[in-house]
Amino acid sequence: MDLVIRNARVIDGTGHPSYRADVALAEGRIAGIHREGEGPRLSGRRVLDATGLALSPGFIDMHAHSDLALLRDPAHTAKAAQGVTLEVIGQDGLSYAPVDDRTLAEVRAQITGWNGDGSDVDFTWRTVGEYLDRLDQQGIAVNAAYLVPQGTVRMLAVGWEDRPATAVELDRMKRLVAEGLEQGAAGMSSGLTYTPGMYADDAELTELCRVVAAYGGYYCPHHRSYGAGALRAYEEMIALSRTAGCALHLAHAVMNFGENEGRAPELLALLDAALAGGADISLDTYPYTPGSTTLAALLPGWAGEGGPEAILARLRDDAVAARIRHALEVTGSDGCHGVAVDWESVEISGVSRSSDPALASYVGRTIAHAARERDEEPWTTARRLLLEDQLGPTILQHVGHEENVRTIMRHPVHTGGSDGILHGAKPHPRAYGTFPHYLGRYVRELGVLSLEECVAHLTSRPAARLRLPDRGLIREGHRADLALFDPETIAAGATFEAPRTLPTGIPYVLIAGRFVMEDGRRTDVLAGRAVRRTPVG
């Protein structure tokens, strides 16, 4: 054996009670499990005494935005230090493959607030397969699975027009999705409050989901509203996926804004009815109440038609900007989930031109606060920020409800997803803290979930959704992607005031049997690989 982990409290990912055991690793896999009192102990070239520590499968982040961070920052300590051994990227319908030169420039501009403008990344790929190959060639800290981004696919085949796709365009989108799945993508994502993906109607999405289903993948939508009409938006995705015969994974399945306070049980009743009827549904959430996206994402969908340059032109035009303001502040834009924006709840967490002191000074302030400092109306502040930072500002939106968060995380199909945006001066702490926050705050302190149950939410359940038969459990023959943590001290160090503080209580993390975290410090090991979809049959 290469390594024997002795005296560990094994939390195996099944949700069953933990047990004391020695676990042996060889050639990147779990080679033996010796329960306490079962005869001769296992031996190996190295022995690690895990007394006082829990050993679990590595955590799977079902909703990550590390598409460029994996290439830009090989150490990727933000995730490795949390015990994350696999993350799913290509989320919310917007990412960097498949693209052509035009589309690549457009998507880089559109999601600058998520990942930076990419000027420090060499974009050598254009297809999904080439992107996954690039991850493997460069070497990455944690494993990564990819979803074909439907908004990027529409950008490539249709452009930025708010209209139904033609038959020829739809055929091209179906081919692009199929090619991405053939090249290893696990499924398809959508961002249906983000342009241009939001311009797709249900018939178009259903046809794309039929392709996903044929390849054994799953559909992961950021659906059309998490605010006004949120339950109708969830119903739409459930109905659409069932018509297509496609597995459904609901991205960051929250119930936000004042309209939805205390309404999580209604969402769960909707899910339970669909599950009882045979639907294949799972979901993810992060254990925090605020959300995070870009400031530009709040704009009405019609303002995004034509792409980033067209948005900027509309913002420069006083008459059109007044219409945008009315949609935001009075009627409630579709980009803001049909809810009139409350500028007191919108906090700037980052700007792309951070070297500009004037722009950087907005970080950590709400739009309303910044407007008061300048003796101007909030829309004036927001508009100027969007123009001067070229749509780059990232925001926190303080619109969630704690009881909804707790209620949804208890559901049997729940998994964990950080939705972590790593870019910006003051990002959401979920990027650095989601998994220890689940285990420290919601297990140890609040008792919302048992330790064994929570670990199952973060390991075997996501592995099952991803159709990865040798991950997510501590079993002989499974991959040795593991986390060793102290249940009594594990905690998220990240806070809203200091969002990049690393967690405590996770001294060891292994990927393929190699230490990526050892004695609480990041090693130089790059053991991660692109995890390609398991073929059907």
Helices and strands as residue ranges (DSSP letters): E 3-10, E 19-26, E 29-35, E 46-49, E 54-57, E 59-61, H 69-72, H 77-80, E 84-89, H 101-110, H 112-115, H 128-138, E 143-149, H 150-157, H 167-182, E 187-191, G 197-199, H 202-214, E 218-222, H 230-244, E 247-250, G 258-260, H 264-276, E 281-285, E 291-294, G 296-298, G 301-304, H 308-316, H 318-326, I 327-331, G 334-336, G 343-345, E 346-350, H 357-360, H 367-373, H 378-388, E 394-397, H 402-409, E 414-416, H 430-437, I 438-445, H 451-458, H 460-465, E 482-485, E 508-511, E 514-518, E 521-522
